[in-house]
Amino acid sequence: MELYQEPLFLLVKYPLGEADFIAHLLSRSQGPLQARVQGGQQLKKGFAYEPGDQIEATFEGQEGSEFIRLKEVRPLFQRDPQPLGYVSILGLATMMELANRLGRRGWDAAGLFDLLRASQTWDWSRPSLLQRLFDFLWLLTDLGGIKPEYRQCMTCHRESYLVKGEGIQVRKSFYLLNHAQGGLVCGGCGEGGDLNGSSVKLFWLADQQQPLEAVPADIMLQALWQLFDYLAFHSHFQLKALPLLREALKA
């Protein structure tokens, strides 16, 4: 066993017995790790960390194994849950579960780690939650090299918008985000779906790193569900927290 000391993100906690839990962690250099935290469900034991928190950890590990033994931890970043509320905490938990699943499927650990670190400065409160969730998913598709092609139809290759000055003029059509083809297919090709020109503009704004505050909530929500399904298709898993988040965002 070798001794390491480095920052880790806590992504998911799974109860084990009455008092312990399994912590799924992410290292920038070593990727996904797991540790059994004895008595971790009891706050007096000193592990009062939640998914999304970043810790500085001293731990023992063996090359080729993701199982580690935590020796000492101290906080580097802890998000205060009190001002966020249930829906925002659920949204954050869903993103951490997603990062955990992707990391365990071999996605770039350093890229995931850096995205998690960048998201520490984001406003995750309820008024900004939809935008934060969309930002996280959009950046994930870019990180994984699977960002949806929205500039043209994947079948007929007709452009979905024209650049006009500093903005764009979108083509009036409904679009299907075709998972297998990796992008939008227009209604003219017989595959009209739930996305429209406003969705195309949302994707363009995200790529241009423009503010998304003016995007209507229904457009943002529709794009969110499409991106969740798109990532699930390309990564071959379903998120346990997602049905709860869907119901919470309906309220």
Phi, psi and omega in degrees: 000132177257154181259131181234156171217117181196164177289144177224149170259135170274120184257314184215147173236129178243123179302144176224106184073203185273335187234336186265169170210160174262124178262125173265122188238163177230126174255140179293327184264329186254351179081210183292139177225159176227145177216140172272123180256106182284129182070015186292339178282353178255114186301330182293347178282349171098010177245069184266057181244151182235160178308132184102343177286149178246134182234155168262119188239138166255125185210159175259139179209164181238134181303133179089357179237140179269357180273129182232167176241112180290132179254320182204141178223150172216152185285138169253324177207126174229125180276132178284115183283343188301313182282353186277313184090168188300313187294317180294320178296320177295320177298316177297316180298323178295318179295323179291321176297320179297314179299322179296315181296317182292320178298322181284350174258015171091010176294157183304110184295319181297319178295317177297316181300314181294323177294318178297319180294319178297324183288351176297332183269356182282153175274108182261014179294164188304318181297333182256002190298314183301317180295319180294318178297316179297314179305315183297313181294317182297317178293327177295317179297324177292316179299320182277000181070025182233025180304131182298139174280115182242355185283340179205160177293135182289343182262304183266348178066017175286136182297142180270351177201163174240139178284127179233100182064238179265004180233199179223155171249114187273149177284136180282106180194160169262149185229148170252130173278098183280111185297315184293322181278344175080026179181192185277142172238128188279164180295333178295341177264012175082015182231039178302136183232211187272348181268154180220194182300327178295326177293319177300316180296323176300314179298320180295315178301319179297318179294327179276001182056041178267156178300143182247009185299330184277354180289127180301148184299323182292325177292317179296317180297315180300317178295323179301309183297323178296319180290323175300312180296322180296315178294321179298319179297316185280343182248353172064050173203164174239140181276133180292326184278347188296316178302323178294320179293320177302313181294320182295323182282348176285334185290000000 
